Amino acid sequence: MTTALITGSTAGIGAAFARRLAADGHNLVLVARDTKRLREQATELHDRHGIEAEVLTADLSTDDGIESVERRLADRKNPVDLLINNAGFGTKGHYLDVPMADELTMLKVHCEAVLRLTSAAAEGMRERGRGGVVNVASVAAFVPRGTYSASKAWVVQFTQGAARDLAGSGVRLMALAPGFVRTEFHERAGLGTDSIPGWMWLDADKLVTAALADLARGKSLSIPDPRYKALMGVAKVLPRGLLGGITAKGNKFGPQ
């Protein structure tokens, strides 16, 4: 059996990855801040699919939390074959309205943790000549909407650049850029969703299926839905100033 490590595994896209990978027979390392929820998730996935599910409580907004996951990824005796960097959060408010401490925490989780964990995993994967990393970004990466969009744009650029550098090594890296998914994300951030049209919502399980298919194809960027691929095509030709204004008024593109 291969082993997959998933950060932010207890809800939303992370939980969908855990369900799918367990059903496919992968052992799991489940990472989140809530030990109780992690243990409940591990027990359920073990009982349902007969896989081993390891619990690792870690807060990726802290150095200690990142280091604990780095150590697990560096374990050559129990290697991780697939890393899903999914942990993340959103904030409510425009630039200068959000406390600087929250902005820096977002960069810690979305950028520093992704860089460090990807690097810790990729070293061992390159030695073994195989492995994969999925870094969860967002379609918000392609529109100018504050620190969240900027941090997700960094995830996309970093992942695609690292994928080129590791081409031919057997290690696949892919940025996943979903749109709106019904998870706990918006509620935790205090973000309203009433203005988002129903057709823009994606199913987390279908999203994961599409993402894993794109990873198997060797893609370095996955936008896992035709609707969002079309929208991002339009976004490429619109002036960035106009696009920023549209998204600010309608909140059409935002955190997943």
C-alpha positions in Angstrom: 0.0 0.0 0.0 1.1 3.6 -0.6 0.7 6.3 1.9 -0.9 9.8 1.4 -0.5 12.7 3.9 -3.4 15.3 3.8 -3.3 18.6 5.6 -6.6 20.1 6.6 -8.1 16.6 6.3 -11.1 16.8 8.6 -13.4 18.9 6.4 -14.2 20.1 2.9 -11.7 19.3 0.1 -9.3 17.6 2.5 -11.9 15.2 3.8 -13.0 14.4 0.2 -9.4 13.5 -0.7 -9.2 11.3 2.5 -12.4 9.5 1.5 -11.3 8.9 -2.1 -7.8 7.8 -1.3 -8.9 5.5 1.5 -11.5 3.9 -0.9 -8.6 3.4 -3.4 -6.6 1.5 -0.7 -4.1 4.1 0.4 -2.9 4.4 3.9 -3.3 7.9 5.3 -1.6 10.4 7.5 -4.3 12.8 8.6 -3.2 16.3 9.6 -5.3 19.0 11.3 -5.5 21.0 14.5 -8.5 19.2 16.1 -7.3 15.9 17.6 -10.8 14.7 18.4 -12.1 15.2 14.9 -8.9 13.6 13.5 -9.4 10.5 15.6 -13.0 10.2 14.6 -12.1 10.5 11.0 -9.2 8.0 11.2 -11.5 5.4 12.9 -14.3 5.8 10.3 -11.9 5.5 7.4 -10.1 2.5 8.9 -13.4 0.7 9.7 -14.9 1.4 6.3 -12.0 0.7 4.0 -9.5 -1.4 6.1 -6.7 1.1 5.7 -4.3 2.4 8.3 -5.0 6.0 9.2 -2.4 7.8 11.3 -3.3 11.0 13.2 -0.9 14.0 13.4 -2.2 17.0 15.2 -0.5 20.1 13.9 -1.2 23.8 13.6 0.5 25.0 10.4 0.4 28.6 11.4 3.2 27.8 13.9 6.8 26.6 13.4 6.3 23.7 15.7 3.3 22.5 13.7 5.1 22.8 10.4 8.2 21.1 11.8 6.2 18.1 13.1 4.8 17.5 9.6 8.2 18.0 8.0 9.6 15.3 10.3 6.9 12.9 9.2 7.5 13.6 5.6 11.2 13.0 6.0 10.7 9.6 7.5 12.4 7.2 5.1 11.3 4.1 6.9 7.6 5.0 6.5 7.6 7.1 3.3 4.8 9.3 2.1 4.0 8.7 -1.6 1.4 11.5 -2.0 1.2 14.8 -0.2 -2.0 16.9 -0.4 -1.3 20.4 0.9 -4.9 21.5 1.6 -4.8 23.4 4.9 -6.0 27.0 4.5 -8.4 29.7 5.6 -10.0 33.0 4.5 -10.4 36.4 6.1 -13.3 38.9 6.0 -12.5 42.4 5.0 -10.6 44.5 2.5 -6.9 45.4 2.6 -6.1 47.5 5.7 -9.3 46.3 7.4 -7.8 42.8 8.2 -5.4 42.8 11.1 -1.8 42.4 10.1 -1.4 39.4 12.4 -4.1 37.6 10.4 -2.5 38.5 7.1 0.9 37.1 8.2 -0.8 34.0 9.5 -2.4 33.4 6.1 1.0 33.7 4.4 2.5 31.3 6.9 -0.2 28.7 6.2 -0.6 29.2 2.5 3.0 29.9 1.4 5.6 29.0 4.0 4.0 25.8 5.1 3.4 24.8 1.5 7.0 25.5 0.5 8.4 23.6 3.5 6.2 20.6 3.3 6.5 20.3 -0.4 10.3 20.4 -0.1 10.3 17.9 2.7 8.2 15.5 0.7 9.9 16.0 -2.7 13.4 15.2 -1.4 12.5 11.6 -0.5 10.3 11.2 -3.5 13.1 12.2 -5.8 15.4 9.7 -4.1 12.8 6.9 -4.7 12.0 8.1 -8.2 8.3 8.4 -7.6 5.7 10.4 -5.8 3.2 13.2 -6.1 2.3 16.6 -4.5 -1.0 18.4 -4.9 -1.0 22.0 -3.6 -4.5 23.3 -3.2 -4.8 26.8 -4.6 -8.0 28.5 -5.9 -9.4 30.2 -9.0 -8.9 33.3 -6.8 -5.2 33.0 -7.8 -6.1 34.4 -11.2 -8.0 37.6 -10.0 -6.6 40.6 -8.1 -8.4 40.2 -4.7 -6.1 40.9 -1.8 -3.8 38.7 0.2 -5.9 35.5 -0.2 -5.7 35.7 -4.0 -2.0 36.7 -3.8 -1.1 33.8 -1.6 -2.9 31.3 -3.9 -1.2 32.9 -6.9 2.1 32.1 -5.2 1.0 28.5 -4.7 0.3 28.2 -8.4 3.5 29.8 -9.5 5.7 27.9 -7.0 4.1 24.6 -7.9 4.4 24.9 -11.6 8.0 26.1 -11.3 9.0 23.3 -9.0 7.2 20.8 -11.4 9.4 22.0 -14.2 12.6 21.7 -12.1 11.7 18.1 -11.1 10.6 17.0 -14.6 11.9 13.5 -15.4 12.5 12.7 -11.7 9.4 10.7 -11.3 7.9 13.3 -8.9 4.7 15.0 -10.0 3.7 18.4 -8.6 0.3 19.9 -9.4 -1.5 23.1 -8.2 -5.3 22.5 -7.8 -7.4 25.6 -8.4 -11.0 24.9 -7.5 -13.9 27.4 -7.5 -16.6 27.6 -4.8 -17.0 24.3 -2.9 -19.6 23.8 -0.1 -17.3 23.3 2.9 -16.8 25.0 6.3 -14.5 27.5 4.7 -16.9 30.4 4.2 -18.6 30.0 7.6 -15.2 30.0 9.4 -14.2 33.2 7.6 -17.5 34.9 8.2 -18.1 35.2 4.5 -21.6 35.3 3.1 -22.5 33.1 0.2 -26.0 34.3 -0.7 -24.8 36.2 -3.7 -23.1 33.2 -5.3 -25.2 31.6 -8.0 -26.1 27.9 -7.5 -24.4 26.9 -10.7 -21.0 28.1 -9.4 -20.9 25.6 -6.6 -18.8 22.4 -7.0 -19.1 19.0 -5.4 -16.0 18.2 -3.4 -15.9 14.5 -4.3 -16.3 15.1 -8.0 -13.6 17.8 -7.7 -11.2 15.3 -6.1 -11.9 12.7 -8.8 -11.0 15.3 -11.5 -7.9 16.4 -9.7 -6.5 13.0 -9.3 -7.1 12.3 -13.0 -5.2 15.4 -13.9 -2.3 14.4 -11.6 -2.2 11.0 -13.3 -2.0 12.8 -16.7 1.0 14.8 -15.5 -0.7 18.2 -15.4 1.0 20.9 -13.3 -2.3 22.9 -13.0 -5.8 21.5 -12.5 -8.9 23.6 -12.9 -11.3 20.7 -12.3 -14.5 21.9 -13.9 -15.5 23.1 -17.4 -17.4 26.1 -16.0 -14.4 27.5 -14.2 -12.1 26.7 -17.1 -14.3 28.9 -19.3 -14.5 31.6 -16.6 -10.7 31.6 -16.3 -10.4 31.9 -20.1 -12.5 35.0 -19.9 -10.4 36.3 -17.0 -7.2 36.1 -19.1 -8.5 38.6 -21.7 -10.2 41.1 -19.4 -8.2 44.1 -18.1 -7.0 43.3 -14.5 -8.5 46.5 -13.2 -11.9 45.7 -14.6 -11.8 42.2 -13.4 -10.9 43.3 -9.9 -13.8 45.7 -9.8 -16.2 43.0 -11.0 -15.1 40.5 -8.3 -15.2 43.1 -5.6 -18.8 44.1 -6.4 -20.2 40.6 -7.0 -17.8 38.5 -5.0 -17.9 36.2 -8.0 -14.5 34.8 -7.5 -13.3 34.2 -4.0 -12.0 31.6 -1.6 -12.9 28.0 -2.3 
